[in-house]
Amino acid sequence: MLLAMFAGFGLVSIGLILNLVFGDSGPSAVFVVLWLAALAWNAYWFLWRVAVKLPVADGVVEWETVLRRGSFPVSAITSIGPVFGMTRIRHTTGRSLLVLRQPGLDGFLEELPGSARVG
């Protein structure tokens, strides 16, 4: 769903750029630049950094974003807490993981051993 949404925004971006270069009316260059910057910012966060799947199996958190995946041991979690309406999971093996509030997140948090549920 997210990938389809960003594909649509990408098509709109192409149309905006073509209209800016070849058209005689339409949005200003400032609007087009701001649109492209907002698209790039949101694509980075929602396609690359925000996890959409977060299963725990055999003491390992296996996470997936739309464009990448990885894993880390539950024992590597240093803190779990809210940030900008999301949940941030900090761990010692890399960059913190961001997770949107979604059904099943509470179940994931309950699966963690008590020592991993740091506030």
C-alpha positions, 0 to 999 in steps of 0.5 A, a space after each residue: 500500500 505504501 509503495 503504491 502511494 509513493 508510486 502515485 506521488 512519484 507520477 505526480 512529481 513527474 507531471 509537475 516537473 514536466 509542466 514546470 519545464 514545458 508548460 506555460 501555467 501551473 505551480 511555481 518552481 518553489 512549489 515543485 521544489 517543496 513538493 519534491 523535498 517533501 516526497 524525498 523526506 517521506 519516502 526516506 522515512 516511510 519506505 526505508 526507516 519505519 518498520 511494517 513487520 516486527 516478529 520475534 522468534 527465538 530471541 531475535 527481532 526480525 524487522 521489515 520496512 517496505 524496502 529493507 529488512 534486518 534483525 537484532 537480538 532481543 538482548 540488544 534492545 536498550 530502550 523502547 519509547 514513544 517518539 512523534 506518534 510512533 514507537 522507537 526501539 533503540 538497540 546496540 546493533 545499529 540505528 534505532 527502529 521506528 514502528 507506527 502504532 498498529 494492531 499487533 504492536 502491543 502483542 509484540 511488546 508483550 512477547 519481549 522478556 521483561 528485561 527488554 521492556 525498558 521505558 
